[in-house]
Amino acid sequence: MLEEAIFFDTLKQGLWVAVITSIPILSVALVSGLIVGLFQALTSIQELTLTFVPKLAAIVAVFWLTMGFISQSLVAFFQDRLVPLMIGG
């Protein structure tokens, strides 16, 4: 029973880290997609690259800006939770 609780607690923490690290990128993808979609609807421009390029540029920019936070979150999760479990601590 104790091992199952440790497993599910670790799984819960891992999923939480995944959610926290993906929120900035997913939110900027949503906002940029809405802005481009609104722009296309207002101007009747139906260019495929217009939907892809600004969204990709925004995602890359936010990823670059939040790379330190994402790395720190993942390293902290591994060092604080997974490594002690692997070595039996």
PDB file of N, CA, C and O in Angstrom, chain B, residues numbered from 101:
ATOM      1  N   MET B 101       0.822  -1.195   0.000  1.00  0.00           N
ATOM      2  CA  MET B 101       0.000   0.000   0.000  1.00  0.00           C
ATOM      3  C   MET B 101       0.863   1.254   0.000  1.00  0.00           C
ATOM      4  O   MET B 101       0.527   2.245  -0.649  1.00  0.00           O
ATOM      5  N   LEU B 102       1.979   1.210   0.731  1.00  0.00           N
ATOM      6  CA  LEU B 102       2.856   2.377   0.815  1.00  0.00           C
ATOM      7  C   LEU B 102       3.513   2.665  -0.529  1.00  0.00           C
ATOM      8  O   LEU B 102       3.655   3.827  -0.909  1.00  0.00           O
ATOM      9  N   GLU B 103       3.916   1.620  -1.256  1.00  0.00           N
ATOM     10  CA  GLU B 103       4.552   1.811  -2.558  1.00  0.00           C
ATOM     11  C   GLU B 103       3.575   2.393  -3.571  1.00  0.00           C
ATOM     12  O   GLU B 103       3.968   3.190  -4.422  1.00  0.00           O
ATOM     13  N   GLU B 104       2.306   2.002  -3.489  1.00  0.00           N
ATOM     14  CA  GLU B 104       1.302   2.568  -4.383  1.00  0.00           C
ATOM     15  C   GLU B 104       1.094   4.049  -4.103  1.00  0.00           C
ATOM     16  O   GLU B 104       0.926   4.839  -5.033  1.00  0.00           O
ATOM     17  N   ALA B 105       1.104   4.428  -2.846  1.00  0.00           N
ATOM     18  CA  ALA B 105       0.943   5.835  -2.486  1.00  0.00           C
ATOM     19  C   ALA B 105       2.123   6.662  -2.981  1.00  0.00           C
ATOM     20  O   ALA B 105       1.944   7.777  -3.470  1.00  0.00           O
ATOM     21  N   ILE B 106       3.315   6.120  -2.855  1.00  0.00           N
ATOM     22  CA  ILE B 106       4.502   6.825  -3.362  1.00  0.00           C
ATOM     23  C   ILE B 106       4.427   6.955  -4.875  1.00  0.00           C
ATOM     24  O   ILE B 106       4.749   8.009  -5.424  1.00  0.00           O
ATOM     25  N   PHE B 107       4.005   5.891  -5.556  1.00  0.00           N
ATOM     26  CA  PHE B 107       3.883   5.930  -7.011  1.00  0.00           C
ATOM     27  C   PHE B 107       2.888   6.991  -7.450  1.00  0.00           C
ATOM     28  O   PHE B 107       3.185   7.799  -8.330  1.00  0.00           O
ATOM     29  N   PHE B 108       1.698   6.992  -6.836  1.00  0.00           N
ATOM     30  CA  PHE B 108       0.671   7.943  -7.259  1.00  0.00           C
ATOM     31  C   PHE B 108       1.025   9.376  -6.872  1.00  0.00           C
ATOM     32  O   PHE B 108       0.666  10.312  -7.586  1.00  0.00           O
ATOM     33  N   ASP B 109       1.711   9.556  -5.772  1.00  0.00           N
ATOM     34  CA  ASP B 109       2.159  10.892  -5.390  1.00  0.00           C
ATOM     35  C   ASP B 109       3.209  11.413  -6.366  1.00  0.00           C
ATOM     36  O   ASP B 109       3.180  12.582  -6.752  1.00  0.00           O
ATOM     37  N   THR B 110       4.126  10.552  -6.760  1.00  0.00           N
ATOM     38  CA  THR B 110       5.143  10.938  -7.738  1.00  0.00           C
ATOM     39  C   THR B 110       4.503  11.221  -9.088  1.00  0.00           C
ATOM     40  O   THR B 110       4.886  12.173  -9.769  1.00  0.00           O
ATOM     41  N   LEU B 111       3.542  10.411  -9.478  1.00  0.00           N
ATOM     42  CA  LEU B 111       2.827  10.634 -10.731  1.00  0.00           C
ATOM     43  C   LEU B 111       2.080  11.956 -10.703  1.00  0.00           C
ATOM     44  O   LEU B 111       2.086  12.696 -11.687  1.00  0.00           O
ATOM     45  N   LYS B 112       1.440  12.256  -9.583  1.00  0.00           N
ATOM     46  CA  LYS B 112       0.718  13.525  -9.446  1.00  0.00           C
ATOM     47  C   LYS B 112       1.666  14.712  -9.542  1.00  0.00           C
ATOM     48  O   LYS B 112       1.362  15.701 -10.209  1.00  0.00           O
ATOM     49  N   GLN B 113       2.798  14.617  -8.887  1.00  0.00           N
ATOM     50  CA  GLN B 113       3.772  15.700  -8.955  1.00  0.00           C
ATOM     51  C   GLN B 113       4.357  15.851 -10.358  1.00  0.00           C
ATOM     52  O   GLN B 113       4.583  16.971 -10.817  1.00  0.00           O
ATOM     53  N   GLY B 114       4.600  14.746 -11.035  1.00  0.00           N
ATOM     54  CA  GLY B 114       5.108  14.797 -12.406  1.00  0.00           C
ATOM     55  C   GLY B 114       4.121  15.437 -13.363  1.00  0.00           C
ATOM     56  O   GLY B 114       4.507  16.225 -14.226  1.00  0.00           O
ATOM     57  N   LEU B 115       2.851  15.101 -13.213  1.00  0.00           N
ATOM     58  CA  LEU B 115       1.826  15.722 -14.048  1.00  0.00           C
ATOM     59  C   LEU B 115       1.693  17.209 -13.743  1.00  0.00           C
ATOM     60  O   LEU B 115       1.473  18.015 -14.647  1.00  0.00           O
ATOM     61  N   TRP B 116       1.826  17.569 -12.478  1.00  0.00           N
ATOM     62  CA  TRP B 116       1.746  18.984 -12.109  1.00  0.00           C
ATOM     63  C   TRP B 116       2.914  19.769 -12.708  1.00  0.00           C
ATOM     64  O   TRP B 116       2.729  20.887 -13.189  1.00  0.00           O
ATOM     65  N   VAL B 117       4.100  19.195 -12.680  1.00  0.00           N
ATOM     66  CA  VAL B 117       5.257  19.850 -13.298  1.00  0.00           C
ATOM     67  C   VAL B 117       5.031  20.002 -14.799  1.00  0.00           C
ATOM     68  O   VAL B 117       5.371  21.036 -15.373  1.00  0.00           O
ATOM     69  N   ALA B 118       4.462  18.985 -15.437  1.00  0.00           N
ATOM     70  CA  ALA B 118       4.177  19.065 -16.868  1.00  0.00           C
ATOM     71  C   ALA B 118       3.171  20.164 -17.169  1.00  0.00           C
ATOM     72  O   ALA B 118       3.321  20.886 -18.155  1.00  0.00           O
ATOM     73  N   VAL B 119       2.153  20.301 -16.338  1.00  0.00           N
ATOM     74  CA  VAL B 119       1.150  21.352 -16.541  1.00  0.00           C
ATOM     75  C   VAL B 119       1.777  22.728 -16.349  1.00  0.00           C
ATOM     76  O   VAL B 119       1.578  23.624 -17.169  1.00  0.00           O
ATOM     77  N   ILE B 120       2.521  22.893 -15.283  1.00  0.00           N
ATOM     78  CA  ILE B 120       3.124  24.201 -14.984  1.00  0.00           C
ATOM     79  C   ILE B 120       4.109  24.618 -16.069  1.00  0.00           C
ATOM     80  O   ILE B 120       4.154  25.790 -16.441  1.00  0.00           O
ATOM     81  N   THR B 121       4.891  23.686 -16.579  1.00  0.00           N
ATOM     82  CA  THR B 121       5.883  24.051 -17.586  1.00  0.00           C
ATOM     83  C   THR B 121       5.261  24.261 -18.966  1.00  0.00           C
ATOM     84  O   THR B 121       5.854  24.940 -19.805  1.00  0.00           O
ATOM     85  N   SER B 122       4.093  23.700 -19.217  1.00  0.00           N
ATOM     86  CA  SER B 122       3.477  23.866 -20.536  1.00  0.00           C
ATOM     87  C   SER B 122       2.511  25.039 -20.609  1.00  0.00           C
ATOM     88  O   SER B 122       2.136  25.448 -21.709  1.00  0.00           O
ATOM     89  N   ILE B 123       2.096  25.592 -19.480  1.00  0.00           N
ATOM     90  CA  ILE B 123       1.117  26.684 -19.494  1.00  0.00           C
ATOM     91  C   ILE B 123       1.584  27.901 -20.287  1.00  0.00           C
ATOM     92  O   ILE B 123       0.795  28.413 -21.082  1.00  0.00           O
ATOM     93  N   PRO B 124       2.807  28.400 -20.128  1.00  0.00           N
ATOM     94  CA  PRO B 124       3.185  29.590 -20.906  1.00  0.00           C
ATOM     95  C   PRO B 124       3.148  29.363 -22.417  1.00  0.00           C
ATOM     96  O   PRO B 124       2.679  30.225 -23.160  1.00  0.00           O
ATOM     97  N   ILE B 125       3.632  28.228 -22.870  1.00  0.00           N
ATOM     98  CA  ILE B 125       3.680  27.958 -24.303  1.00  0.00           C
ATOM     99  C   ILE B 125       2.276  27.749 -24.858  1.00  0.00           C
ATOM    100  O   ILE B 125       1.947  28.279 -25.919  1.00  0.00           O
ATOM    101  N   LEU B 126       1.454  26.992 -24.160  1.00  0.00           N
ATOM    102  CA  LEU B 126       0.094  26.748 -24.646  1.00  0.00           C
ATOM    103  C   LEU B 126      -0.755  28.012 -24.621  1.00  0.00           C
ATOM    104  O   LEU B 126      -1.580  28.221 -25.510  1.00  0.00           O
ATOM    105  N   SER B 127      -0.563  28.848 -23.620  1.00  0.00           N
ATOM    106  CA  SER B 127      -1.361  30.074 -23.557  1.00  0.00           C
ATOM    107  C   SER B 127      -0.976  31.045 -24.661  1.00  0.00           C
ATOM    108  O   SER B 127      -1.848  31.696 -25.237  1.00  0.00           O
ATOM    109  N   VAL B 128       0.317  31.157 -24.970  1.00  0.00           N
ATOM    110  CA  VAL B 128       0.709  32.056 -26.062  1.00  0.00           C
ATOM    111  C   VAL B 128       0.259  31.488 -27.409  1.00  0.00           C
ATOM    112  O   VAL B 128      -0.063  32.256 -28.315  1.00  0.00           O
ATOM    113  N   ALA B 129       0.230  30.182 -27.559  1.00  0.00           N
ATOM    114  CA  ALA B 129      -0.281  29.586 -28.797  1.00  0.00           C
ATOM    115  C   ALA B 129      -1.771  29.878 -28.954  1.00  0.00           C
ATOM    116  O   ALA B 129      -2.239  30.176 -30.053  1.00  0.00           O
ATOM    117  N   LEU B 130      -2.506  29.793 -27.859  1.00  0.00           N
ATOM    118  CA  LEU B 130      -3.936  30.092 -27.899  1.00  0.00           C
ATOM    119  C   LEU B 130      -4.192  31.554 -28.237  1.00  0.00           C
ATOM    120  O   LEU B 130      -5.014  31.858 -29.102  1.00  0.00           O
ATOM    121  N   VAL B 131      -3.497  32.456 -27.562  1.00  0.00           N
ATOM    122  CA  VAL B 131      -3.717  33.885 -27.780  1.00  0.00           C
ATOM    123  C   VAL B 131      -3.301  34.293 -29.193  1.00  0.00           C
ATOM    124  O   VAL B 131      -4.028  35.020 -29.870  1.00  0.00           O
ATOM    125  N   SER B 132      -2.138  33.826 -29.636  1.00  0.00           N
ATOM    126  CA  SER B 132      -1.704  34.198 -30.986  1.00  0.00           C
ATOM    127  C   SER B 132      -2.619  33.586 -32.049  1.00  0.00           C
ATOM    128  O   SER B 132      -2.870  34.216 -33.077  1.00  0.00           O
ATOM    129  N   GLY B 133      -3.112  32.386 -31.822  1.00  0.00           N
ATOM    130  CA  GLY B 133      -4.064  31.779 -32.749  1.00  0.00           C
ATOM    131  C   GLY B 133      -5.361  32.562 -32.823  1.00  0.00           C
ATOM    132  O   GLY B 133      -5.920  32.745 -33.904  1.00  0.00           O
ATOM    133  N   LEU B 134      -5.839  33.023 -31.680  1.00  0.00           N
ATOM    134  CA  LEU B 134      -7.057  33.836 -31.673  1.00  0.00           C
ATOM    135  C   LEU B 134      -6.845  35.170 -32.384  1.00  0.00           C
ATOM    136  O   LEU B 134      -7.712  35.620 -33.133  1.00  0.00           O
ATOM    137  N   ILE B 135      -5.708  35.794 -32.152  1.00  0.00           N
ATOM    138  CA  ILE B 135      -5.436  37.083 -32.791  1.00  0.00           C
ATOM    139  C   ILE B 135      -5.312  36.922 -34.303  1.00  0.00           C
ATOM    140  O   ILE B 135      -5.875  37.715 -35.057  1.00  0.00           O
ATOM    141  N   VAL B 136      -4.588  35.916 -34.747  1.00  0.00           N
ATOM    142  CA  VAL B 136      -4.433  35.689 -36.184  1.00  0.00           C
ATOM    143  C   VAL B 136      -5.771  35.306 -36.807  1.00  0.00           C
ATOM    144  O   VAL B 136      -6.099  35.763 -37.902  1.00  0.00           O
ATOM    145  N   GLY B 137      -6.538  34.479 -36.124  1.00  0.00           N
ATOM    146  CA  GLY B 137      -7.852  34.099 -36.633  1.00  0.00           C
ATOM    147  C   GLY B 137      -8.790  35.287 -36.743  1.00  0.00           C
ATOM    148  O   GLY B 137      -9.538  35.411 -37.712  1.00  0.00           O
ATOM    149  N   LEU B 138      -8.747  36.157 -35.748  1.00  0.00           N
ATOM    150  CA  LEU B 138      -9.566  37.367 -35.798  1.00  0.00           C
ATOM    151  C   LEU B 138      -9.113  38.276 -36.939  1.00  0.00           C
ATOM    152  O   LEU B 138      -9.937  38.845 -37.656  1.00  0.00           O
ATOM    153  N   PHE B 139      -7.801  38.406 -37.098  1.00  0.00           N
ATOM    154  CA  PHE B 139      -7.272  39.220 -38.192  1.00  0.00           C
ATOM    155  C   PHE B 139      -7.701  38.659 -39.551  1.00  0.00           C
ATOM    156  O   PHE B 139      -8.073  39.414 -40.449  1.00  0.00           O
ATOM    157  N   GLN B 140      -7.647  37.345 -39.696  1.00  0.00           N
ATOM    158  CA  GLN B 140      -8.059  36.726 -40.953  1.00  0.00           C
ATOM    159  C   GLN B 140      -9.544  36.896 -41.199  1.00  0.00           C
ATOM    160  O   GLN B 140      -9.963  37.106 -42.337  1.00  0.00           O
ATOM    161  N   ALA B 141     -10.338  36.809 -40.162  1.00  0.00           N
ATOM    162  CA  ALA B 141     -11.779  36.976 -40.324  1.00  0.00           C
ATOM    163  C   ALA B 141     -12.124  38.424 -40.685  1.00  0.00           C
ATOM    164  O   ALA B 141     -13.039  38.664 -41.473  1.00  0.00           O
ATOM    165  N   LEU B 142     -11.409  39.371 -40.122  1.00  0.00           N
ATOM    166  CA  LEU B 142     -11.692  40.782 -40.402  1.00  0.00           C
ATOM    167  C   LEU B 142     -11.222  41.206 -41.789  1.00  0.00           C
ATOM    168  O   LEU B 142     -11.860  42.048 -42.421  1.00  0.00           O
ATOM    169  N   THR B 143     -10.125  40.643 -42.272  1.00  0.00           N
ATOM    170  CA  THR B 143      -9.567  41.066 -43.551  1.00  0.00           C
ATOM    171  C   THR B 143      -9.877  40.101 -44.689  1.00  0.00           C
ATOM    172  O   THR B 143      -9.560  40.406 -45.838  1.00  0.00           O
ATOM    173  N   SER B 144     -10.471  38.972 -44.418  1.00  0.00           N
ATOM    174  CA  SER B 144     -10.792  37.932 -45.408  1.00  0.00           C
ATOM    175  C   SER B 144      -9.553  37.404 -46.118  1.00  0.00           C
ATOM    176  O   SER B 144      -9.638  36.957 -47.262  1.00  0.00           O
ATOM    177  N   ILE B 145      -8.414  37.451 -45.456  1.00  0.00           N
ATOM    178  CA  ILE B 145      -7.189  36.873 -45.998  1.00  0.00           C
ATOM    179  C   ILE B 145      -7.106  35.439 -45.490  1.00  0.00           C
ATOM    180  O   ILE B 145      -7.072  35.200 -44.283  1.00  0.00           O
ATOM    181  N   GLN B 146      -7.073  34.490 -46.415  1.00  0.00           N
ATOM    182  CA  GLN B 146      -7.030  33.081 -46.033  1.00  0.00           C
ATOM    183  C   GLN B 146      -5.702  32.449 -46.453  1.00  0.00           C
ATOM    184  O   GLN B 146      -5.681  31.452 -47.175  1.00  0.00           O
ATOM    185  N   GLU B 147      -4.629  33.020 -46.008  1.00  0.00           N
ATOM    186  CA  GLU B 147      -3.285  32.525 -46.314  1.00  0.00           C
ATOM    187  C   GLU B 147      -2.850  31.537 -45.233  1.00  0.00           C
ATOM    188  O   GLU B 147      -2.934  31.848 -44.045  1.00  0.00           O
ATOM    189  N   LEU B 148      -2.393  30.362 -45.626  1.00  0.00           N
ATOM    190  CA  LEU B 148      -2.021  29.341 -44.652  1.00  0.00           C
ATOM    191  C   LEU B 148      -0.777  29.726 -43.861  1.00  0.00           C
ATOM    192  O   LEU B 148      -0.681  29.428 -42.670  1.00  0.00           O
ATOM    193  N   THR B 149       0.170  30.382 -44.512  1.00  0.00           N
ATOM    194  CA  THR B 149       1.380  30.761 -43.787  1.00  0.00           C
ATOM    195  C   THR B 149       1.096  31.851 -42.762  1.00  0.00           C
ATOM    196  O   THR B 149       1.834  31.990 -41.787  1.00  0.00           O
ATOM    197  N   LEU B 150       0.047  32.614 -42.970  1.00  0.00           N
ATOM    198  CA  LEU B 150      -0.311  33.652 -42.005  1.00  0.00           C
ATOM    199  C   LEU B 150      -0.765  33.042 -40.681  1.00  0.00           C
ATOM    200  O   LEU B 150      -0.591  33.661 -39.632  1.00  0.00           O
ATOM    201  N   THR B 151      -1.333  31.860 -40.710  1.00  0.00           N
ATOM    202  CA  THR B 151      -1.741  31.213 -39.463  1.00  0.00           C
ATOM    203  C   THR B 151      -0.572  30.506 -38.798  1.00  0.00           C
ATOM    204  O   THR B 151      -0.528  30.399 -37.572  1.00  0.00           O
ATOM    205  N   PHE B 152       0.363  30.027 -39.585  1.00  0.00           N
ATOM    206  CA  PHE B 152       1.434  29.196 -39.044  1.00  0.00           C
ATOM    207  C   PHE B 152       2.629  29.996 -38.524  1.00  0.00           C
ATOM    208  O   PHE B 152       3.108  29.748 -37.417  1.00  0.00           O
ATOM    209  N   VAL B 153       3.102  30.934 -39.303  1.00  0.00           N
ATOM    210  CA  VAL B 153       4.349  31.629 -38.985  1.00  0.00           C
ATOM    211  C   VAL B 153       4.257  32.484 -37.716  1.00  0.00           C
ATOM    212  O   VAL B 153       5.142  32.376 -36.868  1.00  0.00           O
ATOM    213  N   PRO B 154       3.229  33.331 -37.541  1.00  0.00           N
ATOM    214  CA  PRO B 154       3.185  34.122 -36.296  1.00  0.00           C
ATOM    215  C   PRO B 154       3.036  33.267 -35.045  1.00  0.00           C
ATOM    216  O   PRO B 154       3.626  33.567 -34.008  1.00  0.00           O
ATOM    217  N   LYS B 155       2.246  32.202 -35.145  1.00  0.00           N
ATOM    218  CA  LYS B 155       2.072  31.328 -33.995  1.00  0.00           C
ATOM    219  C   LYS B 155       3.376  30.620 -33.650  1.00  0.00           C
ATOM    220  O   LYS B 155       3.730  30.510 -32.476  1.00  0.00           O
ATOM    221  N   LEU B 156       4.085  30.144 -34.653  1.00  0.00           N
ATOM    222  CA  LEU B 156       5.364  29.483 -34.423  1.00  0.00           C
ATOM    223  C   LEU B 156       6.383  30.462 -33.841  1.00  0.00           C
ATOM    224  O   LEU B 156       7.132  30.107 -32.930  1.00  0.00           O
ATOM    225  N   ALA B 157       6.416  31.688 -34.359  1.00  0.00           N
ATOM    226  CA  ALA B 157       7.351  32.690 -33.840  1.00  0.00           C
ATOM    227  C   ALA B 157       7.042  33.018 -32.385  1.00  0.00           C
ATOM    228  O   ALA B 157       7.960  33.154 -31.577  1.00  0.00           O
ATOM    229  N   ALA B 158       5.774  33.145 -32.043  1.00  0.00           N
ATOM    230  CA  ALA B 158       5.391  33.443 -30.660  1.00  0.00           C
ATOM    231  C   ALA B 158       5.746  32.281 -29.734  1.00  0.00           C
ATOM    232  O   ALA B 158       6.217  32.502 -28.618  1.00  0.00           O
ATOM    233  N   ILE B 159       5.527  31.061 -30.182  1.00  0.00           N
ATOM    234  CA  ILE B 159       5.847  29.889 -29.366  1.00  0.00           C
ATOM    235  C   ILE B 159       7.351  29.790 -29.133  1.00  0.00           C
ATOM    236  O   ILE B 159       7.792  29.516 -28.017  1.00  0.00           O
ATOM    237  N   VAL B 160       8.137  30.012 -30.182  1.00  0.00           N
ATOM    238  CA  VAL B 160       9.588  29.951 -30.038  1.00  0.00           C
ATOM    239  C   VAL B 160      10.086  31.047 -29.101  1.00  0.00           C
ATOM    240  O   VAL B 160      10.971  30.810 -28.279  1.00  0.00           O
ATOM    241  N   ALA B 161       9.515  32.255 -29.225  1.00  0.00           N
ATOM    242  CA  ALA B 161       9.932  33.364 -28.358  1.00  0.00           C
ATOM    243  C   ALA B 161       9.615  33.065 -26.891  1.00  0.00           C
ATOM    244  O   ALA B 161      10.452  33.294 -26.017  1.00  0.00           O
ATOM    245  N   VAL B 162       8.426  32.561 -26.620  1.00  0.00           N
ATOM    246  CA  VAL B 162       8.051  32.264 -25.237  1.00  0.00           C
ATOM    247  C   VAL B 162       8.852  31.083 -24.707  1.00  0.00           C
ATOM    248  O   VAL B 162       9.228  31.069 -23.535  1.00  0.00           O
ATOM    249  N   PHE B 163       9.115  30.102 -25.547  1.00  0.00           N
ATOM    250  CA  PHE B 163       9.949  28.986 -25.114  1.00  0.00           C
ATOM    251  C   PHE B 163      11.343  29.475 -24.745  1.00  0.00           C
ATOM    252  O   PHE B 163      11.903  29.056 -23.732  1.00  0.00           O
ATOM    253  N   TRP B 164      11.897  30.349 -25.555  1.00  0.00           N
ATOM    254  CA  TRP B 164      13.222  30.887 -25.280  1.00  0.00           C
ATOM    255  C   TRP B 164      13.229  31.695 -23.980  1.00  0.00           C
ATOM    256  O   TRP B 164      14.188  31.629 -23.212  1.00  0.00           O
ATOM    257  N   LEU B 165      12.152  32.462 -23.734  1.00  0.00           N
ATOM    258  CA  LEU B 165      12.085  33.273 -22.522  1.00  0.00           C
ATOM    259  C   LEU B 165      11.873  32.428 -21.264  1.00  0.00           C
ATOM    260  O   LEU B 165      12.362  32.786 -20.193  1.00  0.00           O
ATOM    261  N   THR B 166      11.162  31.330 -21.379  1.00  0.00           N
ATOM    262  CA  THR B 166      10.843  30.512 -20.207  1.00  0.00           C
ATOM    263  C   THR B 166      11.704  29.258 -20.094  1.00  0.00           C
ATOM    264  O   THR B 166      11.440  28.398 -19.254  1.00  0.00           O
ATOM    265  N   MET B 167      12.721  29.150 -20.928  1.00  0.00           N
ATOM    266  CA  MET B 167      13.580  27.970 -20.905  1.00  0.00           C
ATOM    267  C   MET B 167      14.244  27.769 -19.540  1.00  0.00           C
ATOM    268  O   MET B 167      14.364  26.633 -19.082  1.00  0.00           O
ATOM    269  N   GLY B 168      14.669  28.828 -18.897  1.00  0.00           N
ATOM    270  CA  GLY B 168      15.289  28.711 -17.580  1.00  0.00           C
ATOM    271  C   GLY B 168      14.321  28.184 -16.538  1.00  0.00           C
ATOM    272  O   GLY B 168      14.668  27.314 -15.739  1.00  0.00           O
ATOM    273  N   PHE B 169      13.098  28.717 -16.547  1.00  0.00           N
ATOM    274  CA  PHE B 169      12.076  28.257 -15.603  1.00  0.00           C
ATOM    275  C   PHE B 169      11.734  26.787 -15.835  1.00  0.00           C
ATOM    276  O   PHE B 169      11.604  26.018 -14.883  1.00  0.00           O
ATOM    277  N   ILE B 170      11.589  26.402 -17.098  1.00  0.00           N
ATOM    278  CA  ILE B 170      11.261  25.014 -17.419  1.00  0.00           C
ATOM    279  C   ILE B 170      12.386  24.083 -16.971  1.00  0.00           C
ATOM    280  O   ILE B 170      12.134  23.029 -16.387  1.00  0.00           O
ATOM    281  N   SER B 171      13.614  24.476 -17.247  1.00  0.00           N
ATOM    282  CA  SER B 171      14.764  23.650 -16.844  1.00  0.00           C
ATOM    283  C   SER B 171      14.860  23.527 -15.331  1.00  0.00           C
ATOM    284  O   SER B 171      15.086  22.435 -14.809  1.00  0.00           O
ATOM    285  N   GLN B 172      14.688  24.637 -14.623  1.00  0.00           N
ATOM    286  CA  GLN B 172      14.749  24.603 -13.160  1.00  0.00           C
ATOM    287  C   GLN B 172      13.654  23.723 -12.583  1.00  0.00           C
ATOM    288  O   GLN B 172      13.896  22.978 -11.633  1.00  0.00           O
ATOM    289  N   SER B 173      12.447  23.798 -13.147  1.00  0.00           N
ATOM    290  CA  SER B 173      11.338  22.981 -12.648  1.00  0.00           C
ATOM    291  C   SER B 173      11.616  21.497 -12.856  1.00  0.00           C
ATOM    292  O   SER B 173      11.387  20.689 -11.957  1.00  0.00           O
ATOM    293  N   LEU B 174      12.105  21.142 -14.029  1.00  0.00           N
ATOM    294  CA  LEU B 174      12.382  19.728 -14.305  1.00  0.00           C
ATOM    295  C   LEU B 174      13.542  19.204 -13.479  1.00  0.00           C
ATOM    296  O   LEU B 174      13.480  18.088 -12.965  1.00  0.00           O
ATOM    297  N   VAL B 175      14.598  19.994 -13.344  1.00  0.00           N
ATOM    298  CA  VAL B 175      15.751  19.561 -12.547  1.00  0.00           C
ATOM    299  C   VAL B 175      15.356  19.409 -11.081  1.00  0.00           C
ATOM    300  O   VAL B 175      15.766  18.455 -10.420  1.00  0.00           O
ATOM    301  N   ALA B 176      14.565  20.346 -10.576  1.00  0.00           N
ATOM    302  CA  ALA B 176      14.120  20.256  -9.182  1.00  0.00           C
ATOM    303  C   ALA B 176      13.269  19.008  -8.962  1.00  0.00           C
ATOM    304  O   ALA B 176      13.415  18.327  -7.947  1.00  0.00           O
ATOM    305  N   PHE B 177      12.384  18.709  -9.906  1.00  0.00           N
ATOM    306  CA  PHE B 177      11.546  17.516  -9.775  1.00  0.00           C
ATOM    307  C   PHE B 177      12.395  16.254  -9.778  1.00  0.00           C
ATOM    308  O   PHE B 177      12.177  15.352  -8.969  1.00  0.00           O
ATOM    309  N   PHE B 178      13.356  16.189 -10.681  1.00  0.00           N
ATOM    310  CA  PHE B 178      14.217  15.009 -10.743  1.00  0.00           C
ATOM    311  C   PHE B 178      15.086  14.888  -9.497  1.00  0.00           C
ATOM    312  O   PHE B 178      15.197  13.802  -8.928  1.00  0.00           O
ATOM    313  N   GLN B 179      15.704  15.988  -9.064  1.00  0.00           N
ATOM    314  CA  GLN B 179      16.601  15.913  -7.911  1.00  0.00           C
ATOM    315  C   GLN B 179      15.854  15.685  -6.610  1.00  0.00           C
ATOM    316  O   GLN B 179      16.326  14.940  -5.751  1.00  0.00           O
ATOM    317  N   ASP B 180      14.712  16.303  -6.452  1.00  0.00           N
ATOM    318  CA  ASP B 180      13.987  16.204  -5.190  1.00  0.00           C
ATOM    319  C   ASP B 180      13.116  14.964  -5.095  1.00  0.00           C
ATOM    320  O   ASP B 180      12.882  14.465  -3.994  1.00  0.00           O
ATOM    321  N   ARG B 181      12.629  14.454  -6.221  1.00  0.00           N
ATOM    322  CA  ARG B 181      11.666  13.371  -6.158  1.00  0.00           C
ATOM    323  C   ARG B 181      12.161  12.060  -6.792  1.00  0.00           C
ATOM    324  O   ARG B 181      12.116  11.006  -6.157  1.00  0.00           O
ATOM    325  N   LEU B 182      12.623  12.131  -8.024  1.00  0.00           N
ATOM    326  CA  LEU B 182      12.920  10.887  -8.729  1.00  0.00           C
ATOM    327  C   LEU B 182      14.258  10.270  -8.345  1.00  0.00           C
ATOM    328  O   LEU B 182      14.340   9.055  -8.171  1.00  0.00           O
ATOM    329  N   VAL B 183      15.297  11.067  -8.211  1.00  0.00           N
ATOM    330  CA  VAL B 183      16.607  10.516  -7.881  1.00  0.00           C
ATOM    331  C   VAL B 183      16.585   9.831  -6.508  1.00  0.00           C
ATOM    332  O   VAL B 183      17.116   8.727  -6.381  1.00  0.00           O
ATOM    333  N   PRO B 184      15.987  10.449  -5.471  1.00  0.00           N
ATOM    334  CA  PRO B 184      15.928   9.718  -4.189  1.00  0.00           C
ATOM    335  C   PRO B 184      15.138   8.402  -4.284  1.00  0.00           C
ATOM    336  O   PRO B 184      15.468   7.432  -3.603  1.00  0.00           O
ATOM    337  N   LEU B 185      14.117   8.369  -5.111  1.00  0.00           N
ATOM    338  CA  LEU B 185      13.386   7.116  -5.286  1.00  0.00           C
ATOM    339  C   LEU B 185      14.226   6.063  -5.997  1.00  0.00           C
ATOM    340  O   LEU B 185      14.138   4.874  -5.690  1.00  0.00           O
ATOM    341  N   MET B 186      15.043   6.511  -6.949  1.00  0.00           N
ATOM    342  CA  MET B 186      15.876   5.564  -7.692  1.00  0.00           C
ATOM    343  C   MET B 186      16.972   4.966  -6.825  1.00  0.00           C
ATOM    344  O   MET B 186      17.300   3.787  -6.957  1.00  0.00           O
ATOM    345  N   ILE B 187      17.538   5.777  -5.938  1.00  0.00           N
ATOM    346  CA  ILE B 187      18.624   5.260  -5.108  1.00  0.00           C
ATOM    347  C   ILE B 187      18.086   4.626  -3.822  1.00  0.00           C
ATOM    348  O   ILE B 187      18.858   4.111  -3.012  1.00  0.00           O
ATOM    349  N   GLY B 188      16.774   4.664  -3.637  1.00  0.00           N
ATOM    350  CA  GLY B 188      16.161   3.981  -2.512  1.00  0.00           C
ATOM    351  C   GLY B 188      16.059   4.804  -1.248  1.00  0.00           C
ATOM    352  O   GLY B 188      15.975   4.259  -0.147  1.00  0.00           O
ATOM    353  N   GLY B 189      16.067   6.120  -1.406  1.00  0.00           N
ATOM    354  CA  GLY B 189      16.034   6.983  -0.233  1.00  0.00           C
ATOM    355  C   GLY B 189      14.719   7.423   0.192  1.00  0.00           C
ATOM    356  O   GLY B 189      14.600   8.155   1.175  1.00  0.00           O
TER     357      GLY B 189
END
